[in-house]
Amino acid sequence: MGETGDWSIDSHSGRDGTTGAPAVLTAETVDGYWDALMARDESAALATAWSALDCGVPAETVVLDLVGAAQSRVGAEWAANLLTVAQEHAATALGDRVLAALGGHPGYRRHAPAPRGRVTVACVDGEWHAMPARLLAEVLSLGGWRVDFLGAHVPGPHLISHLHESGPDVVALSATLALRLPDAHAAITACQAASVPVLAGGAAFGPHGEYARLLGADAWAGDARAALAVLDRPLPRPRPPHQAVDDLPHLADQEYTHVAANRSRIVSAIVAALQEQVPAMRDYTPQQMQYTIEDIDHIVRFLASALYVDDAALFAGFIAWTRAILSDRGVPPHALTSALDLLGTQLRDFPRATSLNAAGHAAMEARAA
């Protein structure tokens, strides 16, 4: 999936040109970089980015407002079914290679700030959207931080081992998909138990950082520039070791645990019931059936995450987004409605889950109105 709504970029493109002010990106540069990205022309993409640096555009602006903004557009166009998954992956990989090559430009670190400390930047366990964290790591490095960038999908035990070995001043944890919130919570509490404060960022934590605060992160930043500003001030001492239920008392009802532990069974039951309701499914190709199973699994996993943070709006927002995505791909809305109906049947003995599912239904109806 595309990576949008993350702490990797904001809406600014630099300052405009009074005497002595940094140069700004031009529309021609932005369009040229996008065209090179879509043509998968690595040489042209890199030449465009280097040309901006040649003209005096600050490195941070090139990183965030050229490469990062293009990545955000990639995600939006994938969601609108204007790019395939393969095209999105190719564009992301090319952008990553451009970032790696920017450091070779003689003006990239033209204004080296004083060293600030050491930070570990990592995606939470199961999170494969690495570009937002990659952009953050680059901005922090430009800002004077010594950065250990661990990349995508960092299992908790490996992250903690790294902290013990490297002794960073702070961990910056990135998560793009809200279904990673339980993994993010485990990572936050583990880092804090290792006496390292946590800065959380990424779309998974909510547009205003509401889930970062709920899960006990020591700080939150909505974009890379904000993260750099947050780290200008010392973070509070990490909280003492504690359990997930200490932050989220509603977990004591075990509804999240039930859904998470029985996800495969719930998905299989929904698929089997759908095949009875929609006989045409019996003629699906293996690929079509696999896509159907993956879509239903995604719904159940998002419901589990919404149960974890006890937020109906999280599940309702996901269902509204899913309906729009499926509509753009020619999938009729009744398929999603049927899946929610069958999910409700599976969860009828769980009041919080039933309430969340009802919020999903309401989001479908609101979208149709």
N, C-alpha and C positions, 0 to 999 in steps of 0.2 A: 504494500500500500504506500501511497505517497505520504510524505512527512510534512504536515502543515500544522499551524497552530502551536508551534513549539517555542522554546526559549532561544532558538537559534537566530531569529531576526526580529526587528521591529519595523515600524512603518517609515523610518527616516532614511533619507538618502544622502546625508551629509549637509554641510553648510554651503550657502551660495556665495558667490564670489565677490567679496570685497577684497581690497588689497591685503595680501598676507594671509588670507583665509585659505584653507585647503581646497583643492579642486574638487569638483563634484562629478558624479557619474552623469553622462549625457544619455538621452533617450537612444541615440544611435549606438552607444556602447552596450546598453542593456539589451536592445533588440538584436544587435550583432552576436552577443553571447548566447542569447536564446536560440537564434537561428543555427549557430554552430552546435549547440547542445542537441537540437532536434535532428540535425544532419549527422550526429555522432562524429563530428569533425574535431578531434581532440586538439590538433594543431591550431585550428582557427579559434577554438574556445580559449586556449591558453594565450594565444597572441592577443586576443581582445582583453583578457585580464591583465596581461603584462603592459599593454598599451595604456591602460588606465593608471597603472603604477608609474609608468613613464611620465604621464601628464601631471603627476603630483597628487592623485587621489590617494587618501590614506589607506594603508593596508587593511585596517579594520572595516572600512567602507567597502572595499573590494570583496572581502570575505563575506560580510553580512548582506550587503545591499546589491551585490552582483551575483555571487555564487549562491548565497543563502536564499535570496529572493527568487532566483530561478528555481531552486529546489522546491520552494513553497508553491510556485506556479505548477511545477511538475505534479505535485500532489493534488492540486485543485483540478488539473486537467485529467488526471487519472480518475478522480472521483466523478467527473462529468462524462466519463467514457470517451474522452477525446484521445487518450493514450492507453495503449495496452500495458499489461504488467511488464512485458519484456521491454517495451520502450521506457517505462518508468525506471526499471532496474538499470538499463543502459545509461540513461541520463544521470542517475544517482552515482553510478560508478565513474562516469566521466567527470562529474563535479568533484568527486573525491580525489581523482588524479590531478585535477587543476589545483586543488588546495595543496596537495603535496608538492607540486611544482612551483607554487608561488614563492616559497622560501628561497628559491635560487635567485630571485630578482634582487639586484643590489640595493634597491630602495625599500625592500619589504620591511626591514627593521631599521628604518632611517632614524627613528627617535626611540632609542632603547631606554625604557624606564628603569628606575632602581629596582633591584630584586625584591620581591614581596614575600616569598614563602613557597611552599610546595602544596600542590593540590592534585588529588586523584580524580579523574573524570571517567565515569563508567556508566554503561546502560545496565539496568536491573536485569536479574535473571529472566530469560525468556524474551527480552526486548531486542528485536533485530534491527530496529530503525536507528542506525548509528550516526547518520549525518547530523542531526541536531547536536549531539554530544561532540561530534568531530568539530563542528563550527565553534562551539563553546570553548573547546580545548585550544583552538587556534587563537581566539580572542583573548583568553586568559594568558596564553603564552606571549602574545603581543603586549599585554598589559604588565608584564614583568614576572609572572608566576612561572615557577618550574612545574611543568605539567607531566603527569603520568597518565596517558590516555589508554585505557584498557579496552575500548571498543564495545561491540555489541555483546549482549547475552553473557554477562559475567556472573557465574554461579556464586552464591553467597560465601561458601567456604573459601573459594579462591580469592574473592575480594578481601576477606578478612586476613587471609595469609599475606596478601600484598601489603595491607596496612601495617601489619606487624613488621614486615621486612623494610618498608620504605619510610614509615613514620610521617605521613603528610599532616599538614595543618588542618586540612578540611577535605571532605569527599563531596564531589558534585555528582549527584545521581540523576540520571535521565530516564524518563519513561514517556513514550508517545501514546500508547494505547492504554485506556483505563482498565482493561482486563488484567493489566500487570500490577494493579494497586496492592493486592495481597503480597506479591513478591517484593514490591517496593517497601512495604511496611516491614517485612522481615529484614530487608537490607538496612533500613534506617535503624532499627533497634539493634542489629548486630554491630553496625559501625559505632553507634553510641556506646554499646557495651565495651568496645575496644577503645573508648575515650577519644574518638574522632568525631567532631561535629559534622552535620550533614546539611548541605545546600541542595534542595530539590528543585527540579525544573523539567519542563516538557508538558505537552498537552494533557497527559494522563492526570496531572495534578490539578486540573481545572483552570479556567481562564483567570482566576484571581488567587490561585494557590490554595483554595479551600481544602483540597484533599491533602496537600502537603502539611497544613496545620493540623488537620484531623489525625494524620498518621504520626505526628510528633516530630517532624523535621525541624532542625534548628533554624533554618531560614529557607526562603523561597525566592526565586527570581523568575520574572515572566519572559525575559529574553537575555541574550548574551551580554548586552550592554548593562542591563540591570544587575546581572550576576557580578560583573566586574565592580560595579558600584557597591553592591552588598558586601563584597569581600574587602572593600576599603576599610571596613570596620571589623573589629574582632567579633567573631561569633560567640554566643554564650557557651558556657561549659556544657558538654553533652549530658543528657539526663542519665541517671543511674540505670542499671539493667532492670528491665521490666518485661512483662508479658503483653501479647497483643490485646488481650481482653482488658488490660488496665487502661489502654487508650480507647478501646471500643467495647464498652460493657454489653452491647446488644449481641455480641458474638456468643454470649453464654447460652443463648437459645438453641445453638447448634444448627440453625438453618443453613448458614453458609457451609459449615462442615459437611452437612448431608448432601447438598447440591454438588459441592466440589468432589466429594468422594464417589458420588453415584453419577457423575456426568455422562460417562460412556453408556451406562444403562438407560439413562433418560433420553439421550440422543437416539439410541437404537429403538426405543419404544416409540418415539415420535416418528421416526422414519418408517417403521413398520405400519403404524396407523395411517400415515399419509399414503402409503401404497394401497391401502384398502379404500381410502377416500378418493384417490386419484389413480384409477387403473392405468392411465397412460404412463405412470412412473415405472411400471413393470417393463416397459419397452425402452427405458433410458439406456443410453450407452454407459459403459463403466465410468467414463469421464464425467458424464452428466450426473450420475449417481454420487460420485465422489464430491462434486461441487455441492450437491444438495446436502450431503452429510456435513461437509465443512461449514456451510452456511448455518445449519441448525446448531452445530457445535459452538459456533461463534456466538449465537444468541444465548445459549445456556451459560457460556463462560462469562458473558457480559452481565447476565442476571446474577451470577455468583459474585462478581465484583461489586455490583450494586448492593447486594446483600451484605457484603463485607463492610462497606462504608455506610450502609443503611440510607441510601439516597435514591428515591424513586425517580428523581429528575435525571440521574445518570442513565438509567435503563430507558426511560422515555426518550431521551435525546438520542441514544443509540438506535432505537427502533425507528425514529423519524429519519435519521441519517440513512439507515439501511433501506428504508422504503424508497428514498430518493435514489440511492445507488442502484437498487434493483429496477426501478422504473426506467432509469437511463439505459439499462441493459435489456429492456423489453420483457422483464419478468412481471407478471400481473400481481397486484397487491394482495389478492385473495390467498396467494401462496403463503405470504408472511402471516396473514390473519389466521390461516389454518394452523400454522406452526405454533402461534401463540395460544390458540385454543387448546391444542394438544399438550402444550407445555403446562397450561393451567390445570389440566387433568392430572398430570404427573405430580403437581405441587399442591393439590387441594388440601392436604393436611398441614400446610405450612403457611400461617397467616401473613408473615412479612413477605414471603415470596409471592403469595397470591396478590397482595397489594401492589407489588412491583409489576407483576404481569398485567394487572389492570391498568397501571399507568402506561404500559406499552400499548395496550389496546387504545387508550385515550389518545395517545400520540398518533396512532394510525388514523383515527377518525378525524383528528384535527388537521392532519395533513391532507386528507381527502376533501375536507370542507372548502 
